[in-house]
């Protein structure tokens, strides 16, 4: 709109300065109102003929300046109408189609460094990009997420309406990495209220805020600085410890960590006798069973180290 008015203003100013080149067929006098009227009629239509350019200078200006201005103004109005009407209707319909298919998806709130790495790792581990929904308010981040094949929404993840739009209550998991601890914790609070049973993982940069994030409802709290410290400390005890830990965390390594429910044939056996990999931990409900000799029961969750081939199955 500002550009359209600027172009019209240029035409109005030149017409006023060169008003001697115009002739009013009604009263013969050219006032400012006449110039304003002539400019608007000329820019928006082909003119009525009551005020006409009579000098060569005025006619050349109308030919090479006012006519292109008229075309640009109409293009601007049409483009604005497309953005505000057609595009919004199309995006609303497209979002409704996507929302109808959102079941068992992964919601990523924040596509900064940690969020983008999480999406890339999910895709490397075999997650369909179409089952990932990224929430962010930065245009470049949204374009990068869309280039990965993920669904994107421009919105504030701390608001109920945004999380409801991505159907967090039907999600498989929620990953929160807003870049600020206070914002991340607020997103966790909002998501937990809307999706009481969905696992939530959050990136927290300050150790003091980790307990707050857990109180807000996060199942997993990750501190990048602490994890980097673990790798650095591990490297001082041997050159291969940090490498092995990185292999466990990443999808591209020869080994991987996997969490799975206990199989029917494993019930009653100790953790050391599972056949799929090296059993590390057993979780019974929300409790961690420290004894590796604990007999497995139905409903237990096993954390194990498996080979890359087993992890891919």
C-alpha positions as CSV (number, residue, x, y, z in Angstrom):
1,X,0.0,0.0,0.0
2,X,2.9,2.4,0.8
3,X,4.5,1.6,-2.5
4,X,1.2,2.2,-4.4
5,X,0.6,5.6,-2.6
6,X,4.3,6.6,-3.3
7,X,3.9,6.0,-7.0
8,X,0.6,7.9,-7.1
9,X,2.2,10.7,-5.1
10,X,5.0,11.0,-7.7
11,X,2.5,11.3,-10.5
12,X,0.4,13.8,-8.5
13,X,3.5,16.0,-7.8
14,X,4.7,16.1,-11.4
15,X,1.1,16.8,-12.7
16,X,0.9,19.7,-10.2
17,X,4.2,21.1,-11.2
18,X,3.4,20.8,-14.9
19,X,-0.3,21.8,-14.5
20,X,0.1,24.3,-17.4
21,X,0.3,21.3,-19.7
22,X,-3.3,20.3,-18.7
23,X,-6.6,21.7,-20.0
24,X,-9.9,21.6,-18.2
25,X,-12.7,21.3,-20.8
26,X,-15.3,22.3,-18.2
27,X,-14.1,25.6,-16.7
28,X,-10.7,26.1,-18.2
29,X,-8.9,26.5,-14.8
30,X,-6.7,23.8,-13.3
31,X,-6.8,23.7,-9.5
32,X,-5.1,21.3,-7.1
33,X,-8.4,19.4,-6.9
34,X,-8.4,19.1,-10.7
35,X,-4.9,17.8,-10.6
36,X,-5.7,15.2,-7.9
37,X,-8.8,14.1,-9.8
38,X,-6.9,13.8,-13.1
39,X,-4.1,11.9,-11.5
40,X,-6.4,9.3,-9.8
41,X,-8.6,8.9,-12.9
42,X,-5.5,8.5,-15.1
43,X,-3.8,6.0,-12.8
44,X,-6.8,3.9,-12.1
45,X,-8.7,4.1,-15.5
46,X,-8.2,5.4,-19.0
47,X,-9.7,8.9,-18.2
48,X,-13.0,10.6,-19.0
49,X,-11.6,13.3,-21.3
50,X,-12.8,16.3,-19.2
51,X,-9.2,17.1,-18.2
52,X,-6.6,16.2,-20.8
53,X,-2.8,16.8,-21.4
54,X,-2.3,19.2,-24.2
55,X,1.5,19.9,-24.2
56,X,4.0,17.4,-25.5
57,X,5.7,17.3,-22.1
58,X,2.5,16.4,-20.3
59,X,1.7,13.7,-22.9
60,X,5.1,12.2,-22.7
61,X,4.9,12.1,-18.9
62,X,1.5,10.3,-19.1
63,X,2.9,7.9,-21.7
64,X,6.1,6.8,-20.1
65,X,5.5,7.4,-16.4
66,X,1.8,7.4,-15.5
67,X,0.9,4.3,-17.6
68,X,3.7,2.1,-16.0
69,X,2.6,3.5,-12.7
70,X,-1.0,2.4,-13.5
71,X,0.2,-1.1,-14.3
72,X,2.4,-1.4,-11.2
73,X,-0.5,-0.1,-9.0
74,X,-2.8,-2.7,-10.3
75,X,-0.2,-5.5,-9.9
76,X,0.4,-4.3,-6.3
77,X,-3.4,-4.5,-5.6
78,X,-3.7,-7.9,-7.2
79,X,-0.7,-9.2,-5.3
80,X,-2.1,-7.9,-2.0
81,X,-5.4,-9.5,-2.8
82,X,-3.6,-12.8,-3.5
83,X,-1.7,-12.6,-0.2
84,X,-4.6,-11.6,2.0
85,X,-7.3,-13.7,0.3
86,X,-6.4,-16.4,-2.0
87,X,-3.1,-17.4,-0.3
88,X,-4.7,-17.4,3.1
89,X,-7.6,-19.5,2.0
90,X,-5.2,-21.9,0.3
91,X,-3.0,-22.2,3.3
92,X,-6.0,-22.7,5.6
93,X,-7.3,-25.5,3.4
94,X,-3.8,-27.0,3.2
95,X,-3.3,-26.9,7.0
96,X,-6.7,-28.5,7.5
97,X,-5.6,-31.4,5.3
98,X,-2.3,-31.7,7.1
99,X,-4.0,-31.6,10.5
100,X,-6.4,-34.4,9.6
101,X,-3.4,-36.6,8.9
102,X,-1.5,-35.7,12.1
103,X,-1.3,-38.9,14.3
104,X,1.8,-40.2,16.0
105,X,3.9,-37.3,14.7
106,X,6.8,-35.4,16.3
107,X,6.3,-31.8,17.2
108,X,9.5,-29.7,17.3
109,X,9.1,-26.3,19.0
110,X,12.1,-24.2,17.8
111,X,14.3,-24.8,14.8
112,X,17.5,-23.3,16.0
113,X,20.8,-25.2,16.3
114,X,19.5,-28.0,18.6
115,X,16.1,-28.2,17.0
116,X,17.5,-28.5,13.4
117,X,20.0,-31.2,14.6
118,X,17.2,-33.1,16.2
119,X,15.1,-33.1,13.0
120,X,18.1,-34.2,11.0
121,X,18.9,-37.0,13.4
122,X,15.2,-38.1,13.4
123,X,15.3,-38.3,9.6
124,X,18.6,-40.2,9.7
125,X,17.0,-42.7,12.1
126,X,14.2,-43.4,9.6
127,X,11.5,-40.9,10.7
128,X,9.3,-39.8,7.8
129,X,9.9,-36.0,7.4
130,X,6.1,-35.7,6.7
131,X,5.5,-36.9,10.3
132,X,7.5,-34.0,11.7
133,X,5.9,-30.6,12.5
134,X,8.2,-27.6,13.2
135,X,6.9,-24.5,15.0
136,X,9.0,-21.4,14.7
137,X,8.5,-17.6,14.0
138,X,11.7,-17.1,12.0
139,X,11.2,-17.2,8.3
140,X,14.7,-18.5,7.5
141,X,14.2,-21.3,10.1
142,X,10.8,-22.3,8.6
143,X,12.3,-22.4,5.1
144,X,15.1,-24.6,6.3
145,X,12.7,-26.9,8.0
146,X,10.4,-27.1,5.0
147,X,13.5,-27.9,2.8
148,X,14.0,-30.9,5.0
149,X,10.5,-32.1,4.1
150,X,8.9,-31.3,7.5
151,X,5.6,-29.6,7.9
152,X,6.0,-26.0,9.3
153,X,3.8,-23.5,11.1
154,X,4.6,-19.9,11.8
155,X,3.5,-19.4,15.3
156,X,4.2,-18.9,19.0
157,X,4.6,-22.3,20.7
158,X,3.8,-20.9,24.1
159,X,0.2,-20.3,23.0
160,X,-2.5,-22.8,23.3
161,X,-3.9,-22.1,19.8
162,X,-0.6,-22.9,18.1
163,X,-0.1,-26.2,19.9
164,X,-3.7,-27.1,19.3
165,X,-3.2,-26.4,15.6
166,X,-0.4,-29.0,15.4
167,X,-2.5,-31.5,17.4
168,X,0.0,-32.0,20.3
169,X,-2.5,-34.3,22.0
170,X,-2.1,-36.8,19.1
171,X,1.7,-36.5,18.9
172,X,4.2,-39.3,19.5
173,X,6.5,-36.9,21.2
174,X,7.3,-33.2,21.7
175,X,10.8,-31.7,21.3
176,X,11.3,-28.2,22.8
177,X,14.3,-26.1,21.9
178,X,13.3,-22.4,22.0
179,X,16.8,-21.0,22.6
180,X,15.7,-19.5,26.0
181,X,15.1,-21.4,29.1
182,X,12.1,-19.3,30.2
183,X,10.4,-19.7,26.9
184,X,11.2,-23.4,26.7
185,X,9.7,-24.0,30.2
186,X,6.6,-22.1,29.3
187,X,6.2,-24.2,26.1
188,X,6.5,-27.3,28.3
189,X,3.9,-26.1,30.7
190,X,1.5,-25.3,27.9
191,X,2.1,-28.6,26.0
192,X,1.8,-30.7,29.2
193,X,-1.6,-29.2,29.9
194,X,-2.8,-30.0,26.4
195,X,-1.1,-33.3,26.1
196,X,-0.9,-35.0,29.5
197,X,0.4,-38.3,28.2
198,X,2.8,-37.3,25.4
199,X,6.6,-37.5,26.2
200,X,8.2,-34.1,26.2
201,X,12.0,-33.5,25.8
202,X,13.4,-30.0,26.3
203,X,16.8,-28.4,25.9
204,X,17.8,-26.4,29.0
205,X,21.0,-24.4,29.0
206,X,21.2,-23.4,32.7
207,X,21.6,-26.2,35.3
208,X,19.5,-24.1,37.7
209,X,16.5,-24.4,35.4
210,X,16.6,-28.2,34.9
211,X,14.5,-28.9,38.0
212,X,12.0,-26.2,36.9
213,X,11.7,-27.9,33.5
214,X,10.9,-31.3,35.1
215,X,8.4,-29.6,37.4
216,X,6.8,-28.1,34.3
217,X,6.2,-31.6,33.0
218,X,9.2,-32.5,30.9
219,X,10.1,-36.2,30.8
220,X,13.6,-35.6,29.5
221,X,15.8,-32.5,30.2
222,X,18.9,-32.2,28.1
223,X,21.7,-29.7,28.9
224,X,24.0,-29.4,25.9
225,X,26.9,-28.0,28.0
226,X,26.6,-30.9,30.5
227,X,26.6,-33.5,27.7
228,X,29.6,-31.9,26.1
229,X,31.3,-31.9,29.5
230,X,30.6,-35.7,29.8
231,X,32.2,-36.3,26.4
232,X,35.2,-34.1,27.3
233,X,35.7,-35.8,30.7
234,X,35.3,-39.2,29.1
235,X,38.0,-38.4,26.6
236,X,40.5,-37.9,29.4
237,X,40.2,-41.5,30.5
238,X,40.8,-43.0,27.1
239,X,40.9,-41.9,23.5
240,X,38.0,-44.1,22.5
241,X,35.5,-43.4,25.3
242,X,34.1,-40.2,23.9
243,X,34.0,-41.7,20.4
244,X,31.9,-44.7,21.6
245,X,29.5,-42.4,23.5
246,X,29.0,-40.3,20.4
247,X,28.4,-43.5,18.4
248,X,25.7,-44.5,20.9
249,X,24.0,-41.1,20.6
250,X,24.1,-40.8,16.8
251,X,22.3,-42.9,14.2
252,X,25.4,-43.2,12.0
253,X,27.6,-45.2,14.4
254,X,28.1,-48.9,14.4
255,X,26.2,-49.2,17.7
256,X,23.1,-47.5,19.0
257,X,21.1,-47.2,22.2
258,X,17.5,-48.5,22.0
259,X,14.6,-48.5,24.3
260,X,11.9,-51.1,23.9
261,X,9.2,-53.0,25.8
262,X,10.1,-56.5,27.1
263,X,9.2,-59.3,24.7
264,X,6.9,-62.2,25.7
265,X,9.8,-64.7,25.5
266,X,11.9,-62.6,27.8
267,X,9.5,-62.5,30.8
268,X,11.0,-64.2,33.8
269,X,14.6,-64.0,32.5
270,X,17.3,-61.7,33.8
271,X,18.4,-58.6,31.8
272,X,21.7,-60.3,31.0
273,X,19.9,-63.0,28.9
274,X,18.2,-60.9,26.3
275,X,19.2,-61.9,22.8
276,X,18.9,-58.7,20.8
277,X,21.7,-56.7,22.4
278,X,23.5,-55.7,25.6
279,X,20.9,-54.9,28.3
280,X,21.8,-51.9,30.4
281,X,18.7,-50.9,32.4
282,X,15.2,-52.0,33.2
283,X,12.4,-49.5,33.9
284,X,9.4,-50.8,35.7
285,X,6.7,-48.1,35.5
286,X,8.7,-44.9,36.2
287,X,11.2,-46.6,38.5
288,X,14.7,-47.7,37.5
289,X,15.6,-51.2,38.6
290,X,19.3,-51.1,39.6
291,X,19.9,-54.9,39.8
292,X,20.9,-56.4,36.5
293,X,19.7,-59.8,37.7
294,X,16.1,-58.5,38.1
295,X,13.7,-60.9,36.6
296,X,11.9,-59.2,33.7
297,X,8.1,-58.7,34.0
298,X,5.4,-57.8,31.5
299,X,5.3,-54.0,30.9
300,X,9.0,-53.5,31.6
301,X,11.0,-51.2,29.4
302,X,14.6,-52.3,28.4
303,X,17.4,-49.9,27.5
304,X,20.0,-51.8,25.5
305,X,23.0,-51.4,23.2
306,X,22.4,-53.0,19.8
307,X,24.3,-53.1,16.5
308,X,23.5,-50.8,13.7
309,X,21.8,-53.7,11.8
310,X,19.5,-54.5,14.7
311,X,18.7,-50.8,15.3
312,X,17.6,-50.5,11.7
313,X,15.0,-53.2,12.0
